[in-house]
Amino acid sequence: MSEKRYEFATRVAGLLPNPLREQAKHVQEADDYIKLTYGYPSNQAFPVEKLAKISEKIYRDHAFDFMQYGETEGIPRLRAQIKERLAKYQSLDVENNDVLITSGSTQGMDLVFKIFVNEGDIVLTEEQTFVGAVNAIKSYGGTVQGLPFDFSAGSIDTSALKATLEADTEHRIKVLYLIPTFQNPIGTSMSLEKRQEVYDICQAHEVMIYEDDPYGDLLYAEKTAIPKIKSFDQTGNVIYAGSFSKILAPGSRLGYLLAPKDVFDKLVLMKQVADSFANLYWQYLASQLIDDYDFNEHIDYLRQLYKEKMDTMVSSLAQKSDDNMAFVVPDGGYFISVKLNDDIETEAFYDELEQRHIGVIPGNIMSAAGSGYEQYFRLNFTLPTLSEIKIGIERISEAAAAAKQTKSPVI
């Protein structure tokens, strides 16, 4: 059969497969690798017995409801529960905003960029950010522009943000996409002062903030949670995105957006085009779980489970980092960011990891530009066992030492 040449739309011609998925695919499928790659929850995190009991109940009480067509916005009960939790625990305004249930948080960002980004428009992000957001922006002809990151403040450089917006005389910058709490891949959290500053700058320039918060409930440090950027919003300038993937099950494909009502209406229209409505069975399942059980107790369990894993990874890194690498200690979330010293040759390092059957995510994959973070890599601590974490860090240390460049003596 002769090779067929297809004329694809311009918006997809330059898109490449998600490098995060492609890079880690062979690792996740292999049985003999220690997998510190994807942000997978632990199998211990799933409330299987509770969900099994609830499943019988919703089949009895709601079978025809979840087998039929449903409302694009999501089932009313779950939307009300989410609003109640956001108002009670996050102090978010649920009167002037509305909740849309999405098919995972990835669909949420796709819908937002779809309604705000035209061909040639710009979306600002942190220099290191979630690659799924980068591809979503590019799919609508948008340009991704990473802003310098201040590791000490866990924040984008606000002076750079202000200067960039002031220089945008053609108003091509439409959205600022941020993961301010337990940032992916860095793990840091933006301070309260920086959050307020970012909000004030964007409000002054009428640029929408997309606050992506999939890990926000998973605080492990003994400190008070930092208020969300959305909690400052009095003018409809922030869209807040949450997810059930990290606190219930990724297979549920349940995310949600809290958006100003005019924005919400446009998002609903776009979702009707995309998939009509999110999985109804899982919506009823999640709603019934919140009704029948203490959901905060479930989250507390996750915090305890993951804190032990994070502490194990931090202590293992502290013992093995030596002079070859440094790392950021997060307060929560799923990830730890590690930086190799400049005298470690990265290609050799990843070859050494491959030989030792260790999977990590290289920093360039998680960067807005796809370059500039050659010395960085991301580790996940939620999926592996404590034993796998210890062995994994041991082998990473060995790989770093083996890849260290030897300099010829000066004669």
C-alpha positions as CSV (number, residue, x, y, z in Angstrom):
1,M,0.0,0.0,0.0
2,S,1.5,3.4,-1.0
3,E,2.1,5.9,1.7
4,K,-0.8,8.4,2.1
5,R,0.0,12.1,2.6
6,Y,-2.6,13.8,4.8
7,E,-3.2,17.5,5.0
8,F,-3.7,18.1,8.7
9,A,-4.9,21.4,10.2
10,T,-2.2,23.9,11.0
11,R,-3.0,23.7,14.8
12,V,-1.9,20.1,15.0
13,A,0.8,19.9,12.4
14,G,3.5,21.0,14.8
15,L,2.3,18.9,17.8
16,L,4.4,16.0,19.0
17,P,3.4,13.1,21.3
18,N,3.4,14.0,24.9
19,P,7.2,13.5,25.8
20,L,6.4,12.7,29.4
21,R,4.2,9.8,28.4
22,E,6.6,8.6,25.7
23,Q,9.7,8.9,27.8
24,A,8.2,7.0,30.7
25,K,6.1,4.4,28.8
26,H,8.7,1.7,28.6
27,V,9.6,2.2,32.3
28,Q,6.0,1.9,33.4
29,E,5.5,-1.2,31.3
30,A,8.6,-2.9,32.6
31,D,8.4,-5.2,35.6
32,D,12.1,-4.9,36.5
33,Y,12.3,-1.1,36.8
34,I,12.0,1.1,39.9
35,K,9.5,3.6,38.8
36,L,10.1,7.1,40.1
37,T,8.5,8.6,37.0
38,Y,4.8,9.3,36.6
39,G,2.7,11.0,39.2
40,Y,0.7,7.9,40.0
41,P,-1.0,7.5,43.4
42,S,-0.2,4.4,45.5
43,N,-2.6,1.5,45.2
44,Q,-2.9,1.8,49.0
45,A,-4.6,5.1,48.4
46,F,-7.7,3.8,46.8
47,P,-10.7,3.3,49.1
48,V,-11.7,0.1,47.3
49,E,-13.9,-1.5,50.0
50,K,-15.9,1.7,50.5
51,L,-16.3,2.2,46.8
52,A,-17.5,-1.4,46.3
53,K,-20.2,-0.9,48.9
54,I,-21.2,2.4,47.4
55,S,-21.3,0.9,43.9
56,E,-24.0,-1.5,45.0
57,K,-26.0,1.3,46.4
58,I,-25.8,3.6,43.4
59,Y,-26.7,0.7,41.1
60,R,-29.8,0.2,43.2
61,D,-30.7,3.9,43.5
62,H,-29.3,5.6,40.4
63,A,-28.7,3.0,37.7
64,F,-30.9,4.7,35.1
65,D,-29.6,8.1,36.1
66,F,-25.9,7.3,35.3
67,M,-26.8,5.1,32.3
68,Q,-28.7,7.9,30.6
69,Y,-27.5,11.1,29.1
70,G,-26.5,13.7,31.8
71,E,-26.1,17.4,32.3
72,T,-23.0,18.9,30.8
73,E,-22.3,20.9,33.9
74,G,-22.2,17.7,36.1
75,I,-24.7,16.2,38.5
76,P,-26.1,18.8,40.8
77,R,-25.3,17.0,44.0
78,L,-21.6,16.6,43.3
79,R,-21.3,20.2,42.1
80,A,-23.0,21.4,45.3
81,Q,-20.6,19.3,47.4
82,I,-17.6,20.7,45.7
83,K,-18.9,24.2,46.2
84,E,-19.5,23.5,49.8
85,R,-16.0,22.2,50.4
86,L,-14.4,25.1,48.4
87,A,-16.3,27.6,50.4
88,K,-15.7,26.0,53.8
89,Y,-12.1,24.9,53.5
90,Q,-10.6,27.2,50.9
91,S,-12.7,30.4,51.5
92,L,-13.5,30.6,47.8
93,D,-16.4,32.6,46.4
94,V,-19.0,30.1,45.2
95,E,-21.8,32.7,44.8
96,N,-20.2,34.6,41.9
97,N,-18.6,31.5,40.4
98,D,-19.9,28.2,39.3
99,V,-18.5,24.6,39.1
100,L,-18.1,22.6,35.9
101,I,-17.3,18.9,36.2
102,T,-14.7,18.0,33.6
103,S,-13.3,14.7,32.3
104,G,-10.1,15.0,34.3
105,S,-8.3,18.2,35.0
106,T,-6.5,18.0,31.7
107,Q,-9.9,18.7,29.9
108,G,-10.3,21.7,32.1
109,M,-7.2,23.4,30.8
110,D,-8.0,22.4,27.3
111,L,-11.4,24.1,27.6
112,V,-10.0,27.2,29.1
113,F,-7.3,27.6,26.5
114,K,-9.9,26.9,23.8
115,I,-12.1,29.9,24.9
116,F,-9.2,32.4,25.5
117,V,-6.4,31.6,23.1
118,N,-6.4,32.6,19.4
119,E,-3.7,31.7,16.9
120,G,-0.6,33.7,17.9
121,D,-1.7,34.5,21.4
122,I,0.6,34.0,24.4
123,V,0.1,32.0,27.6
124,L,2.6,32.7,30.4
125,T,3.8,29.8,32.6
126,E,6.5,28.9,35.1
127,E,9.7,28.0,33.2
128,Q,9.2,24.4,34.5
129,T,5.6,23.3,34.2
130,F,3.2,20.6,33.4
131,V,3.8,19.4,29.8
132,G,0.1,18.6,29.3
133,A,-0.7,22.3,29.6
134,V,2.1,23.2,27.1
135,N,0.6,20.9,24.5
136,A,-2.9,22.2,25.2
137,I,-1.8,25.8,24.6
138,K,0.0,24.8,21.4
139,S,-3.0,22.9,20.1
140,Y,-4.9,26.2,19.7
141,G,-2.0,28.0,18.0
142,G,-0.8,29.6,21.2
143,T,2.7,30.4,22.2
144,V,4.0,29.3,25.6
145,Q,6.3,31.8,27.3
146,G,8.0,30.6,30.5
147,L,8.8,33.1,33.2
148,P,11.9,32.9,35.4
149,F,11.4,31.0,38.6
150,D,12.6,32.0,42.1
151,F,13.2,28.8,44.0
152,S,13.5,30.5,47.3
153,A,10.0,32.1,47.0
154,G,8.5,29.1,45.2
155,S,7.3,31.6,42.7
156,I,7.7,33.1,39.2
157,D,9.7,36.3,39.2
158,T,7.0,38.9,39.8
159,S,9.1,41.7,38.4
160,A,9.6,39.7,35.2
161,L,5.8,39.1,35.1
162,K,5.1,42.8,35.5
163,A,7.7,43.8,32.9
164,T,6.4,41.2,30.4
165,L,2.8,42.4,30.7
166,E,3.8,46.0,30.4
167,A,5.7,45.3,27.2
168,D,2.7,43.5,25.7
169,T,1.3,46.5,23.9
170,E,-0.7,44.4,21.4
171,H,-2.4,42.5,24.3
172,R,-1.4,39.1,23.0
173,I,-1.0,37.6,26.5
174,K,-4.3,36.1,27.5
175,V,-3.7,33.7,30.4
176,L,-1.2,33.1,33.1
177,Y,-1.1,29.3,33.9
178,L,0.3,28.5,37.3
179,I,0.6,25.6,39.7
180,P,1.3,27.6,42.9
181,T,0.8,24.9,45.4
182,F,3.3,22.0,45.4
183,Q,4.4,22.9,42.0
184,N,4.9,20.3,39.3
185,P,7.7,19.4,38.8
186,I,9.5,21.5,41.4
187,G,7.5,20.8,44.5
188,T,7.6,24.3,46.0
189,S,4.7,26.5,47.0
190,M,4.2,30.2,46.3
191,S,4.2,32.4,49.4
192,L,1.1,34.3,50.4
193,E,2.7,37.6,49.6
194,K,3.7,36.4,46.1
195,R,0.2,35.1,45.4
196,Q,-1.3,38.5,46.2
197,E,1.3,40.2,44.1
198,V,0.7,37.9,41.1
199,Y,-3.0,38.5,41.4
200,D,-2.7,42.3,41.6
201,I,-0.4,42.4,38.6
202,C,-2.7,40.2,36.4
203,Q,-5.8,42.0,37.5
204,A,-4.2,45.4,36.6
205,H,-3.4,44.1,33.1
206,E,-6.7,42.1,32.7
207,V,-4.9,38.8,32.2
208,M,-6.8,35.7,33.4
209,I,-5.0,33.5,35.9
210,Y,-5.5,29.7,35.6
211,E,-4.8,28.3,39.1
212,D,-4.1,24.6,38.6
213,D,-4.4,22.8,42.0
214,P,-4.4,19.0,41.7
215,Y,-2.2,18.5,44.7
216,G,-3.5,21.2,47.1
217,D,-5.1,18.9,49.7
218,L,-1.9,16.9,50.2
219,L,0.0,19.1,52.7
220,Y,2.5,17.1,54.8
221,A,4.3,19.8,56.7
222,E,2.9,20.9,60.0
223,K,2.0,24.4,58.9
224,T,-1.2,26.2,57.8
225,A,-2.2,25.8,54.2
226,I,-1.5,28.9,52.1
227,P,-4.7,30.5,50.7
228,K,-5.5,29.9,47.1
229,I,-5.0,32.8,44.6
230,K,-8.7,32.4,43.8
231,S,-9.5,33.4,47.4
232,F,-8.3,37.0,46.5
233,D,-10.5,37.2,43.4
234,Q,-13.3,39.8,43.6
235,T,-13.4,40.7,39.9
236,G,-13.6,37.3,38.1
237,N,-9.9,37.2,37.2
238,V,-9.1,33.7,38.3
239,I,-10.2,30.2,37.2
240,Y,-9.5,27.6,39.8
241,A,-9.0,23.9,38.8
242,G,-9.2,20.9,41.1
243,S,-9.1,17.2,40.6
244,F,-10.2,13.9,42.1
245,S,-7.3,12.0,40.4
246,K,-4.8,12.6,43.3
247,I,-7.3,12.2,46.2
248,L,-9.7,9.5,44.9
249,A,-8.6,7.7,41.6
250,P,-7.2,8.8,38.3
251,G,-9.4,6.3,36.6
252,S,-12.4,8.4,37.7
253,R,-11.4,11.1,35.2
254,L,-13.1,13.6,37.4
255,G,-11.8,17.2,37.6
256,Y,-13.6,20.5,38.0
257,L,-13.3,24.2,37.3
258,L,-14.6,27.0,39.5
259,A,-15.0,29.9,37.1
260,P,-16.7,33.3,36.9
261,K,-20.3,32.8,35.6
262,D,-19.8,34.4,32.2
263,V,-16.7,32.3,31.7
264,F,-18.5,29.2,33.0
265,D,-21.2,29.6,30.3
266,K,-18.6,29.5,27.6
267,L,-16.9,26.5,29.1
268,V,-20.1,24.6,29.2
269,L,-20.6,25.3,25.4
270,M,-17.2,24.0,24.6
271,K,-17.7,20.9,26.8
272,Q,-20.9,20.1,24.9
273,V,-18.8,20.0,21.8
274,A,-16.0,17.9,23.4
275,D,-17.9,15.1,25.2
276,S,-21.3,16.3,26.4
277,F,-20.7,15.3,30.0
278,A,-18.1,13.6,32.3
279,N,-18.5,10.0,33.4
280,L,-21.8,9.9,35.3
281,Y,-21.1,6.6,37.1
282,W,-18.0,8.1,38.8
283,Q,-19.8,11.3,39.5
284,Y,-22.4,9.4,41.5
285,L,-19.8,7.3,43.1
286,A,-17.7,10.3,44.3
287,S,-20.8,12.1,45.5
288,Q,-22.0,9.1,47.5
289,L,-18.6,8.7,49.0
290,I,-18.6,12.3,50.2
291,D,-22.2,11.8,51.6
292,D,-21.6,8.4,53.3
293,Y,-18.0,8.8,54.7
294,D,-15.8,11.4,56.2
295,F,-13.9,12.6,53.1
296,N,-11.5,14.7,55.3
297,E,-10.6,11.5,57.1
298,H,-9.7,9.9,53.8
299,I,-7.5,12.9,52.9
300,D,-5.8,12.7,56.3
301,Y,-5.0,9.0,55.6
302,L,-3.4,10.0,52.2
303,R,-1.3,12.7,54.0
304,Q,0.0,10.1,56.4
305,L,0.7,7.5,53.7
306,Y,2.5,10.0,51.4
307,K,4.3,11.8,54.2
308,E,6.2,8.7,55.2
309,K,7.1,8.1,51.5
310,M,8.3,11.7,51.1
311,D,10.3,11.7,54.3
312,T,12.0,8.4,53.2
313,M,12.9,9.9,49.9
314,V,14.2,13.2,51.5
315,S,16.3,11.3,54.0
316,S,17.7,9.0,51.3
317,L,18.6,11.9,49.1
318,A,20.2,13.8,52.0
319,Q,22.4,10.8,52.7
320,K,23.3,10.2,49.1
321,S,23.4,13.6,47.4
322,D,27.0,14.2,48.4
323,D,28.6,16.8,46.1
324,N,26.8,15.5,43.0
325,M,23.3,16.8,43.4
326,A,21.0,19.1,45.3
327,F,17.2,18.8,45.8
328,V,14.2,20.8,46.9
329,V,12.2,19.6,50.0
330,P,8.5,20.1,49.3
331,D,5.8,20.7,51.8
332,G,3.4,18.4,50.0
333,G,2.3,17.0,46.7
334,Y,3.8,14.2,44.6
335,F,7.2,15.3,43.5
336,I,10.8,16.2,44.4
337,S,13.0,18.2,42.0
338,V,16.7,17.3,41.9
339,K,19.5,19.2,40.3
340,L,22.7,17.5,39.1
341,N,26.0,19.4,39.6
342,D,27.3,21.0,36.4
343,D,30.2,18.5,36.2
344,I,27.9,15.6,35.7
345,E,27.3,14.7,32.1
346,T,23.6,14.3,31.7
347,E,23.5,11.9,28.8
348,A,25.9,9.6,30.6
349,F,23.8,9.9,33.7
350,Y,20.6,8.7,32.0
351,D,22.6,5.9,30.4
352,E,23.7,4.9,33.8
353,L,20.1,5.0,35.1
354,E,19.0,2.9,32.2
355,Q,21.6,0.2,33.1
356,R,20.4,0.3,36.7
357,H,16.7,0.1,35.7
358,I,15.7,3.4,37.3
359,G,13.0,5.6,35.8
360,V,12.9,9.4,36.4
361,I,11.6,12.4,34.4
362,P,14.3,14.6,32.8
363,G,13.9,18.3,33.5
364,N,13.7,19.4,29.9
365,I,10.5,17.4,29.4
366,M,8.9,19.5,32.1
367,S,10.0,22.8,30.8
368,A,8.0,25.4,28.9
369,A,10.8,25.8,26.3
370,G,11.9,22.1,26.2
371,S,15.4,23.1,27.1
372,G,17.5,24.8,29.7
373,Y,16.9,22.3,32.5
374,E,19.3,19.6,31.4
375,Q,20.8,19.2,34.9
376,Y,17.3,18.7,36.5
377,F,15.1,15.7,36.9
378,R,11.9,14.9,38.8
379,L,11.2,12.1,41.2
380,N,7.8,10.8,42.2
381,F,7.5,9.3,45.7
382,T,3.8,8.4,45.9
383,L,3.8,5.2,43.8
384,P,7.0,3.3,44.8
385,T,7.3,1.4,48.1
386,L,9.6,2.6,50.8
387,S,12.1,-0.1,49.8
388,E,12.0,0.9,46.2
389,I,12.6,4.5,47.2
390,K,15.7,3.6,49.2
391,I,17.1,1.4,46.4
392,G,16.2,3.9,43.7
393,I,18.0,6.8,45.4
394,E,21.0,4.5,46.0
395,R,21.2,3.7,42.3
396,I,20.6,7.4,41.3
397,S,23.6,8.3,43.5
398,E,25.7,5.6,41.8
399,A,24.7,6.8,38.4
400,A,25.6,10.4,39.2
401,A,29.0,9.4,40.5
402,A,29.6,7.3,37.4
403,A,28.6,10.1,35.1
404,K,30.8,12.7,36.8
405,Q,33.2,14.2,34.3
406,T,36.9,13.7,35.0
407,K,39.0,16.7,34.1
408,S,42.5,16.3,32.8
409,P,45.1,17.8,35.2
410,V,46.5,21.1,34.2
411,I,50.2,20.6,33.1
